[in-house]
Amino acid sequence: MDKKISVRIKFFSGLDKDLKLENYNPAEGIRIVIPKGKRLKLALKAMGLKTFSDCAYFRSGERISPWSKLRDGDEVTCLKPSGGG
């Protein structure tokens, strides 16, 4: 039997609206349970995110890629980079 892990994913920069998440609280994010060894990309895809290169992802303050393997208890922040001048 595969071991499951629990991760929390937080969406910012309007990503929650893009994903049509109702009653979303950015302070809490969304906790999901996935099989151990899964990559961020697969977790995001399961939540409805279709493009991954448009966003920046962080785990414990460090930038990670959609190909990063998730670990039990991870908290991942997802946001659209913005710029201006």
C-alpha positions as CSV (number, residue, x, y, z in Angstrom):
1,M,0.0,0.0,0.0
2,D,1.4,3.4,-1.0
3,K,2.1,5.9,1.8
4,K,0.2,9.2,1.6
5,I,1.5,12.6,2.4
6,S,-0.3,15.8,3.3
7,V,0.7,19.2,1.8
8,R,-0.7,22.7,1.9
9,I,-0.8,24.8,-1.2
10,K,-1.4,28.5,-1.1
11,F,-2.5,30.5,-4.2
12,F,-1.9,34.2,-4.6
13,S,-2.0,36.9,-7.4
14,G,-5.5,35.9,-8.4
15,L,-4.7,32.2,-9.0
16,D,-7.5,31.2,-6.7
17,K,-9.9,33.1,-8.9
18,D,-8.4,31.5,-12.0
19,L,-9.0,28.1,-10.5
20,K,-12.5,29.1,-9.3
21,L,-11.9,28.1,-5.7
22,E,-14.9,29.0,-3.7
23,N,-14.5,30.4,-0.1
24,Y,-10.7,30.3,-0.5
25,N,-8.7,31.7,2.4
26,P,-5.1,32.5,1.3
27,A,-3.9,32.4,5.0
28,E,-5.0,28.7,5.2
29,G,-4.5,27.6,1.6
30,I,-5.7,24.1,0.6
31,R,-4.5,20.9,2.2
32,I,-4.4,17.9,0.0
33,V,-3.4,14.3,0.5
34,I,-1.4,12.8,-2.3
35,P,0.8,9.6,-2.8
36,K,4.3,9.9,-1.4
37,G,6.9,10.8,-4.1
38,K,4.5,12.9,-6.3
39,R,5.8,16.1,-7.9
40,L,4.3,19.5,-7.5
41,K,3.2,19.6,-11.1
42,L,0.9,16.6,-10.6
43,A,-0.7,18.1,-7.5
44,L,-1.3,21.4,-9.2
45,K,-2.8,19.6,-12.3
46,A,-5.2,17.7,-10.0
47,M,-6.3,21.1,-8.6
48,G,-7.1,22.4,-12.1
49,L,-3.9,24.4,-13.0
50,K,-3.2,23.9,-16.7
51,T,0.0,26.0,-17.3
52,F,2.9,25.8,-14.9
53,S,5.6,28.0,-16.5
54,D,3.6,31.2,-15.8
55,C,3.9,30.9,-12.0
56,A,6.6,31.0,-9.4
57,Y,6.6,28.3,-6.6
58,F,8.2,28.5,-3.2
59,R,8.7,25.9,-0.4
60,S,9.9,27.2,2.9
61,G,11.1,30.4,1.2
62,E,13.1,28.7,-1.5
63,R,12.1,28.7,-5.1
64,I,11.2,25.3,-6.5
65,S,10.1,24.0,-9.9
66,P,6.9,22.2,-10.8
67,W,9.1,19.0,-11.1
68,S,10.1,19.2,-7.4
69,K,9.0,16.2,-5.3
70,L,6.7,17.0,-2.4
71,R,7.3,15.9,1.1
72,D,4.9,15.3,4.0
73,G,4.1,18.7,5.7
74,D,5.3,20.9,2.8
75,E,3.7,24.3,2.4
76,V,4.0,25.5,-1.2
77,T,3.2,29.1,-2.2
78,C,2.1,29.7,-5.8
79,L,2.0,33.1,-7.4
80,K,2.1,34.9,-10.7
81,P,5.2,37.1,-11.0
82,S,4.4,40.7,-11.5
83,G,6.5,43.6,-12.7
84,G,6.2,47.2,-13.2
85,G,8.2,50.3,-13.4
